[in-house]
Amino acid sequence: MEGIRETFRIKLYREYLQFKESMLTQDRAEIFESCYRIDVYRNLYEIMSGLAERMPAYMLEMLYGNVGLLDWLYESWIKVDDSHYGGLKWHVERMVLGSGPQGKEGGAHACNEEREAADRSGD
């Protein structure tokens, strides 16, 4: 059983390296525009590597036969409403409109008060 795990991890790593090499052939602007995709591919690779430790051999064998596993996972992920963005948006709105830093009420107003206090103290 360990043989299929190692074989699967090698295949997955090769897929990730191919993706990484394809990104590195792009110019800086294209790489910058691909930051989200790069991050998701890295995360997918890490998640799948860890998951391979727990998956039964028959699943590893089935997935091993799939060409472009990371591509397939990425394409399915971008169709999902990304909770990361939603969580980040909630946090920003809470900080700016809601309770502000350190749980103070007033959001942006609290930020202004902190900035004014820092200016007065010379920070």
C-alpha positions as CSV (number, residue, x, y, z in Angstrom):
1,M,0.0,0.0,0.0
2,E,2.9,2.4,0.7
3,G,4.0,1.9,-2.9
4,I,0.9,3.5,-4.4
5,R,1.1,6.4,-1.8
6,E,4.6,7.2,-2.8
7,T,3.8,6.8,-6.5
8,F,0.8,9.1,-6.1
9,R,2.8,11.7,-4.2
10,I,5.4,11.7,-6.9
11,K,2.8,12.2,-9.6
12,L,1.2,15.0,-7.7
13,Y,4.5,16.7,-7.1
14,R,5.4,16.5,-10.8
15,E,2.0,18.1,-11.7
16,Y,2.7,20.9,-9.2
17,L,6.3,21.4,-10.6
18,Q,4.9,21.5,-14.2
19,F,2.4,24.2,-13.1
20,K,5.1,26.1,-11.3
21,E,7.5,26.0,-14.2
22,S,4.7,27.2,-16.6
23,M,4.1,30.2,-14.3
24,L,7.8,31.0,-14.2
25,T,7.9,31.4,-18.0
26,Q,5.4,34.2,-17.8
27,D,6.4,37.9,-17.5
28,R,6.1,39.7,-14.1
29,A,2.7,41.2,-14.9
30,E,1.2,37.9,-15.9
31,I,2.6,36.3,-12.7
32,F,1.1,39.1,-10.6
33,E,-2.2,38.5,-12.3
34,S,-2.0,34.8,-11.5
35,C,-1.2,35.2,-7.8
36,Y,-4.6,33.8,-6.7
37,R,-4.2,30.8,-9.0
38,I,-0.7,30.2,-7.8
39,D,-1.7,30.3,-4.2
40,V,-4.7,27.9,-4.8
41,Y,-2.5,25.4,-6.7
42,R,0.0,25.4,-3.8
43,N,-2.7,24.9,-1.3
44,L,-4.3,22.1,-3.4
45,Y,-1.0,20.4,-3.7
46,E,-0.4,20.6,0.1
47,I,-4.0,19.4,0.9
48,M,-3.8,16.5,-1.5
49,S,-0.3,15.5,-0.2
50,G,-1.7,15.3,3.3
51,L,-4.9,13.6,2.2
52,A,-2.9,10.9,0.4
53,E,-1.7,9.7,3.8
54,R,-5.3,8.8,4.8
55,M,-6.9,7.7,1.5
56,P,-7.4,4.1,0.8
57,A,-5.3,2.5,-1.9
58,Y,-8.2,2.1,-4.3
59,M,-8.9,5.8,-4.2
60,L,-5.2,6.7,-4.8
61,E,-5.2,4.3,-7.8
62,M,-8.3,5.9,-9.2
63,L,-7.0,9.4,-8.8
64,Y,-3.6,8.4,-10.2
65,G,-5.3,7.7,-13.5
66,N,-6.6,11.3,-13.7
67,V,-4.5,13.5,-15.9
68,G,-4.3,17.1,-14.5
69,L,-5.7,16.4,-11.0
70,L,-4.6,19.8,-9.7
71,D,-6.1,21.5,-12.8
72,W,-9.4,19.6,-12.2
73,L,-9.5,20.6,-8.6
74,Y,-8.7,24.3,-9.4
75,E,-11.4,24.5,-12.1
76,S,-13.9,23.0,-9.7
77,W,-12.8,25.4,-6.9
78,I,-13.2,28.6,-8.9
79,K,-16.9,27.7,-9.4
80,V,-17.4,27.7,-5.6
81,D,-18.3,30.8,-3.7
82,D,-15.0,31.4,-2.0
83,S,-15.5,31.7,1.7
84,H,-12.0,33.3,2.1
85,Y,-13.2,36.4,0.3
86,G,-16.4,36.4,2.3
87,G,-14.5,36.1,5.5
88,L,-12.0,38.8,4.6
89,K,-14.9,41.1,3.5
90,W,-16.7,40.5,6.8
91,H,-13.5,41.3,8.7
92,V,-12.8,44.6,6.8
93,E,-16.4,45.7,7.2
94,R,-16.3,44.9,11.0
95,M,-13.1,46.7,11.4
96,V,-14.1,49.8,9.4
97,L,-17.8,50.0,10.0
98,G,-18.2,48.0,13.2
99,S,-16.1,47.5,16.3
100,G,-12.8,48.7,15.0
101,P,-9.3,47.8,16.3
102,Q,-9.1,46.1,19.7
103,G,-12.9,45.8,19.9
104,K,-13.5,49.5,20.2
105,E,-16.8,50.7,19.0
106,G,-17.0,53.1,16.1
107,G,-14.9,51.4,13.4
108,A,-13.2,54.2,11.3
109,H,-14.0,56.7,14.0
110,A,-12.0,54.6,16.5
111,C,-9.1,54.4,14.1
112,N,-9.1,58.2,13.8
113,E,-9.1,58.5,17.6
114,E,-6.2,56.1,17.9
115,R,-4.2,58.0,15.2
116,E,-4.9,61.3,16.9
117,A,-3.7,59.9,20.3
118,A,-0.6,58.5,18.6
119,D,0.1,61.9,17.0
120,R,-0.2,63.6,20.4
121,S,2.1,61.1,22.1
122,G,4.7,61.4,19.3
123,D,4.4,57.8,18.0
